[in-house]
Amino acid sequence: MSRVVVVGSVNLDATLQVERIPGPGETVAARAARVSAGGKGANQACAVVRAGAGCLMVGAVGDDQAAVMLTRELEGRGVELDGLMRLPDVQSGGATVLVDDAGENCIVVVGGANAALTAEQVTAGLRQATDVGAVLTQGELSVACVEAAAAWSIAAGVRFVHNLAPYRTVSPELLAVCDPLVVNEHEAADLAAELGSTTEDVDELLALLRGHCRSVIITLGGAGAAYSSPAGSGRRASDKVTVVDTTGAGDAFVGAAMASLLTDDDLARACEAGVASGAAAVQHPGALPPL
């Protein structure tokens, strides 16, 4: 059976639980602290496996103790690590996450090994992969690394998916091969602005972005998700759940949607799977559920 290859970031997350997110120059006390595996790439790879699909991780960790913890955590969750490189004389990537009592968060990321990873290393990792059904990328690696993954996907005739998070400028050529491009409402509006539109209407954003990509999904937080492809457009609503922590909810959505697309080329069903996974993700603390 084919599998998803995630080309993405691996971080050690330090999460602080606070009553509210502090403002500029303000100090607040944390109620609790924990350290766990994270990074959008690793989070999405774990979500792919949770949804029942095979997943190979292509990325990098450093030459430090954090790398030991990260590889152990990912292996324990069933992610294949043949493409995860350990770079000498480099620290593993990391993030500091603040989560308030409403479940909202703010995140500061340190690139580390993720920033040191090269396009050539990404291509080498992909060349070793077998039974690849789709390649998934995000915005926490360099543009060059993402473009290398896209180029390999095109040459191999494999579906390429990009989650444009965190948001940054990407080339029209990259957008053109996204199937789908996955963005949230804010990222969709930012991309629309770069394309010359000021709309924030979801249906208008779908139509605009669909003109630049093979297909597109816009996640809508607690409202679910919207999608558009040559087969049609629509929305999928989310059940109402108690929110504990929104960290990693988008990654859970993307991973589950990717697992669905491996066996069923239907964005509506992919969004259903993604919405259900995202709703489950906000009900536990941290980006990943306990092992």
ROGUPA-22809 format. One record per residue: y, x, z of N, C-alpha, C, O, CB in turn. Coordinates in steps of 0.05 Angstrom, whole numbers, plus 5000, padded with zeros to 4 digits. Atoms other than C-alpha are relative to their C-alpha. Glycine has a CB too. Layout:
# residues N
YXZYXZYXZYXZYXZ...
***
This chain:
# residues 291
497650175000500050005000502550185000502550385013500049815025497649845001507050254984501549995027501049825043501849904978498549984975511850455039502950054995503750114972498850235018497149945001519250525053500550295008499350395027501649815018499049744992522351215054502949975010504649894994499750224978497350014990528451235099501150285000500150465012500049885030498549755000533251795084502449955017504349825009500850094970497850084982537851785144500150175025498850385027499749725008499249854976540452015210498049965023496849755025502749935009501550024975536652155275501850115022502750345021497350164998498249934978540752175339498749975027496949815031502649844999500650054972539952245413502349845011504649935013499550265017497950184990543851655442500350015030498349995045499449714991499350034971547251675510501549745003503849724993501750255011498950264998548750955528501149955028499749995047498049784992498750064974553650745583500649705001501849594983502650165004499550294996553850025609502649975016502850085038497749865014497450034987561049835627500849705000499949544984502250174985499150284999564549195647501649934975501349714965501849965025498450045024569349275589500550274987500650475000502649845006499449755015570949785535502850095008504749945007499849954969497449904991576650225561502050024977501250074954499850265014497949955019583350265525500850294999499750455014502449825006499149725002586950905505501150105027502749975040502250034979499149874976587951365565498949875025499749955047502949985002501150144977583950905611497250115007495650184990499849704994502749924989577951095655498749765013500049625029500350245019501550224987572650595674497350125011496450335001499449764980502549914989566250665715497749884985497849644979499849935031502450105012559450595683498149895021497750015042498650224983501950124981554450135717497250124997495750135016499949704995502649885005548450475685500250184976502050164960497849774995500149815022546651035637497150044992495350045009501450275007502749945009540651175594500250174974502250174960498349744994500149835024538551665539497649914984495449864995499750315008502250115017534351435480500450104971502550214964500049695001499849935028532851565407501849804985501849564992497250004987498350175015537751285357500850134973499350294963502649935016499349925027541551415293499249774981497049664984498750274991500550225017541950895238497450044984495849854981502349954980502549955015536351225198497649955017495749815009500050284989502350034982531551265257499749715008497549615009500350185024500250284992533250565280498849824978497149664984502849895007501050165023531950275211497150064994495549894987501750044975502849925004525450675203498249865020496149755013499750305002501550134980522950395269499849704995497749575000501250055028500150295006524849685248498249944976496949734976502949914993501950045022520949765183497249995010495749815003500350234979502750004989514749945222499549765018497349645016499650265017500350244984515849375272499449764983498049584992502549965018500450235018515948905213497450024985496849844969502349984980502749995011509049145192499750174975497550174963499249744993500249835024510549645135499850295008500650375031502549954982500149714995509250385130502850124994504350024977497950134982497349885003515350845135499950305004498850395024502049875020499749714998516651575122502950065005504749964991498950144974497349924994522851895152500750274986499250464990500550025030498949765011526752415111502750055013504549895010500249994969497549944986532152745153499750265015498050435008500749775020500049754986533453295203500749975030502349805037501950204988499349974972533553455277500650305004500250464986497849905020499249724995535954105309497850165013495550085014502450005017501849814987532754685344500649995030501650185041500350294989499350044972533554405415498149815013496349705000502949895002501850184985530253995469500249724991498349574992500650025030499750285010533153355441498149954977497149734974502949964991501850045023528953465378497249945009495849774997500050264983502750064989522553465420499849715008497949585002499450195023500050274991524352805451500249804977498849604976502449955019499650185023526552495385497449984984496749764976502350104983502450015016520252685347497849855015496349705003499150284992502050144984515852445404500549694999498649544997500050105029499350295000519551775406499349874973498249654972503049965007500550125026519151655331497049994994496049804983501450164978502950005004511751855328498749775016496949645006498850275008501150214983510351375385500549734989499149544995501250025027499450265013513450815344498849974972499349774959503049964998501550035025509150955283501550104975500550054953499349734996498649895023514351295238498750264991498250435008503050045007501149765011511451825192502250224998504350164988498649954973497949804998515152485202499650244982500850464987500250095029500549775017512652935146502650094986502950334978498049934978497549925013519752925117502250065019504550095011500849784981497949944980523453045182500150305005498250425016499449855027499749714998525953765182501250085027502949945037501650124977498949894975527454185244501750244992500550454984497850075021498249795010533554615227500650205022501350135044502649884989499449794980534355285263502950035006504649994988498850274991497249944992540655445302501949774996504349814992501050244985498450245003543154725297499249815023496949795029499649874972500650214981543754185350499349744987500349684965502449965019500650275010540653505339502549825001504349865017497749875015497850195000545452945322500049835026497949805039499849814976499850164975547952505379502149794998503849794980500550185024498050214999551951895397500449925029498549915045499149764983499450124974555451625458500749714995502549654979502450155014499750295004555050865462501049875025499749905046497349884990499050164977559250425508499349714994500049614972503050045004500750285004556549715517501349845023500949915047496949965000498750164979560649185554498349765008496249724997502849914991501550234989558448565592499649784980497849614984501449905024500450205021559148135530498050094979497449944960502749944986501949895019554248585493501250144976499850244959498349784990498649855021559548885447499950305006499650385029502949894996500249714996559649635436502150154984503350044966497350094993498549815016563650225412498450265001497250335021502950045010501849775004560250865387501550244989503150214970497749924982498949755010562351585377497650174992495850225009501850155021502349865010557551995334500750304995502850364985499049874974499849715006556552755330497950064979495550004983499650185026501949965022553352965264497750185005495450115000501550104976502149814995549453575285498350064976499350114954498349905023501949955022543153665243500449814977499849884954497249995011499550195022544853035204502150104981501950074957500849735012497849895017551253365179499150254986500250324965502450055017500949755012547554015164498049964978497650144961498950185021502050065021542253685120501350014973503549914968498749725005498949975027543253855046498649814980496549714986499650294991501150165022542053464982497450124990495549974984502049974977502449875009536853974962497649955019495449915010500450304997502150064981532953865026499149714998496749655002501050065029500850285004533153105015498249974976496149844978502649834997501650025024530453184945497250125005495250014996501450154977502649884994524953654970498349815017495949795012500450275015501550194984522953145023498949774985496749684989501749915023500950235016522652584973497850084980496049924975502449884985502149915019518452994924497350015013495349994999500850274989502549984986513153054977498949725007496549695014500350155026500750274992512952294988498149884979498449924955502449825004501850155018507351864959500149715007500949635029497150115003500250304996506351114951502749895009502849735028497949935020497350094993513950994954500749744986500649734962502150224994499250255012516050274944503049965000504049814984498749785016497150034999523350344963501150245016499850355034500849735013498649794986528350864987502549875013504049735000500950244982497850124985533350655041501850225011500950415024498949835023498149814990539751035058502249855015502549615013501250174977497750114985545850935104502350204998502150404983499249955030497649845002552651245114500350225021502550345023502449835002499849794980551051745170499050274990499150475005498449925024500549745014548752295121502350044980503849864975497250014986497949945019553352635072499749844974497549754968500150304993500150145026555152295006498150144981496650024966502849984988501849855017551452854971497149945005495549924987500550305003502750064993545052705009499249724990497049684979499650015030500550285009545551954993499750004969498049874959502349815009500149995030546952104919497450144991496350064970502450154989502649875007540852574917497749805003495949794986499550255018502150204996536552014945500149794977498049704968500349865027499750195022539351534893498950124973497549984958502949914996500949885025538052024836497050024999495849974978501350294998502949985000530852134858498849724996496949704981499150115027501150275003529751384863500149914971498249794961501649805017499750085028532451264793497950144982496550024966502850064989502049845015528051824764497249905005495549914986500350295007502750084993521951564800499549704995497249614998499550055029500350285005523250834782499549845025498149645025497849954981500450134974523650634855502549865009504749955004499250225022497750164990528150114887501650175019500650305037499149745014498149854983534350424919501749805015502949625003501750194984498450174983537850084978501950175016501250385027498249835019498049854983544250315012501349815019502449605011502150134982498550144980546950055077502650155005502650365017498349975027497449864999554350235073501249985027503349865031501949884978499250014972555050345147499450275013497150375010498649775016497250094999559150655174501350024972500450164955501650185019498850025026563850495117501450264991502650405007502149775000498549785012566451025070500049954970498549794960498750285007499850035029568351084997497550114986496650334992502550144989502349915016562451124949500749964970502549814964497449855008499450015028562351214874499049754987497149624996498850244986501050235016561650644823497150044991495649854990501849954976502749945009555350994799497949955022495749855016499850294991501850064978552150944868499749705004497549605007500950145025500150294996554050214876498349874978496849684984502949894999501350135022551150054808496950005003495649844990500750144974502949994998544050244829499049885026496649885031499050294999500850124975544049904897498649734996499749554982502449965019501650245005538649364900498449935025496049965025498250034976497250084999541149114948501850215013500950415024500349745014498149884982547549404976500149815025500349575022502950024987499950154975547649185050502550075015502950315021497550045017497549954986554349105085500549775020499449555016502450034981499150224984557248705142502749894989503749994969500350085030497650135011563448265133502350204998503850194979500849775018497749815000568348825151499650214979501550284965500250145028500649805021564949335106500449884972501350014954497250115003499650145026564848825049502949974993503750014970498749725001497150035004572348695058501350274993503050284976501349875024498949735006573849445059499350084972500950194957498850205020500849935027569849544995501549844980502349944959496949974997498550175018573148954963502950104996504050094974500149715010497349895002579949254979500150244982502050274966501150075028500149775017577949894945499749924970500550064952497850195008500450105027575949484885502349824990502249714968497449844999497550145008582849154883500249715008501949574998500250014971499950284992581548494919500749995030500050175046497349864995499350034972584448244985498449775013499049705036503049945002501550234989579447674995498350085024497250315025498249884978501949974978575547605060498149775001496549745019501650025027501950225002571846975038497350114992497050264973501049794980502649895004564447115041498949944972497850124959498049895021500950065026562746744977501450164978500250254958500349704994498549855020568247094939499250305002499150434981503049975005500949734997566047764968497350044987496850254974499850085030502649985012558947634946500250024969499050194956498249765007499750005029561147474875501350264990500550374970501849774991498749755008565648084872498150245001497850394982502550065018501849774996560548584899497649984982496650184972499150025029502350035018554948284857500750104972498950184957499249704999499249905026559048494796499850304999500050424977502749924995500149705000558449224818497250105009496750345006502150115019502649924990551249234847497949834986498449634975499949985031502250165010544448994825499549755017498949545007497450174999500150224981544248554887501550085025502150315029497149925006498449944976548048494953499249815022498649585018503049974993500450164976546948255024502450055018503250285022497350075015497849974980552748125072499049885026498449645028502649854991500950104974550648065145502449885014504749975012498850235017497950164988554647565186499849985030500749795042500049724988500350004971552947745258498349765009496249704998502749995013501450234990550847125297499749774981498249594986501349915025500150215020551946695236497850044979497349874962502749974986502249965019546247015197500750204978501750414984499249744988499549825022546847325128500449844974499449614972497750204997499650125027548947165056499050204980499150454985503049934995501249825020545847454993500749904972501349674967497050025004499650075029546747474917498450194983498550444988503050004993501649845019542147724862499949854974500949624972497150065011500250155025540647544790498449745003498749554987498650174979501650244995535747024818501549785014500649555015497550075016498450204987541246664856501350105026500950335034498249775007498549944976545646654918499449805022498549585016503050024995500450184978545146344987500650125027501550355028497249894999499749904972545446415062497649935017496049755011502649875013502050054981540646445119501350015028502550225035497650204998498850024973542846225189498350145020495950185016500549715007501449874978540946555254499749805023501549635028501450255010500350154975538146215316502050105021502850335021497150015011498349934978542746205376498450135022496450015032501649765011501549854979540446725427501950115020504350125016498250224988498449874979542947045491500450294993498450444990498749975028499449735008546447695473500150185024501750145042502650004984500049794979544948295517501450254990503050365005497150075008498949765011546948865471499849994970497649964959498650265012500050025030548948855397499350264987499050274962502649894990500649745012547349595387497449994985495449904996499950225022502549995016542349675331499249744987497249734973497850095016500850255012542248945310500150014970498349914956501949775010499949975029544549105240497750174989496750114967502750124992502249835008539349655235497349855000495749884983499850255018502450164999533949175257499849814976497749774965499949845027499950175023536148695203499150154975497450054960502949884996500549855025535949225148497050084999495850054978501850254999502849915001529149495168498149774994496249814978499350125027501750225005525848815170500349894971498349824959500549775020499550095027529048615104498650184980497550094960503049994994501349805017526449255072497049955000495749964979500650285008502950054999519349115096499349754984497249754971499149975030500550245015519748425066500250054970498549954955502049785007499649955028522248684999497750174988497350184964502650144995502249845010516249154994497949824988496649904968498750165023502150175009511648564983500949754986499449604974498349925023498950255011516248004959502950054991504750085008499949775021497349945011522248124913501749755001502549644981499750104971498550244995526047544943502150055022501350085045498249755007497949944980532747664978500249785021500949845044502750044986499850214980532546985012498050055022498750035046499549724987502049954980526047145047500650265015500050285039497250014988499249754987528447855061502149945021502050065043501050214980497950064981534647565095498849845024499749885046502249844986501350144977530247085136498750195019499050175043498049804989501349804983526247675161502050165015501750225039498250184983498049844988532448075174501549865022502149975043502050094979498650164980536047525211498449965026499449995048500849724989501850034976530047405257499850265015499950265040497249914991500149744986529548155272502650065014502550175036499250214980497449954987536948215286500449835025501549935044502249944980499850184977536747615333498350115024499150095047499249714993501749884979531047945371501250255012501050305036497250064990499049744992534648605374502349975020502650155038501050154976497850034982540748335411499249915028500849895046502149814989501050104974536348085468498950215018497950155040497949794995500949784982534448765495502150224999503650254980497250124991498149785000538749365516499250224982496950294979500450105029500549775017539449945468499349924972498849694966497750175012500550055028538250025394497049944995496449804975500850234984502850045004530650025402498749875024499549925047498650274995501450134977526049585444498350215014497650415002498349764991501849824985521849925498497450034985496449844973499549915028502749965012515350235473498049835015495649845008499250305002
***
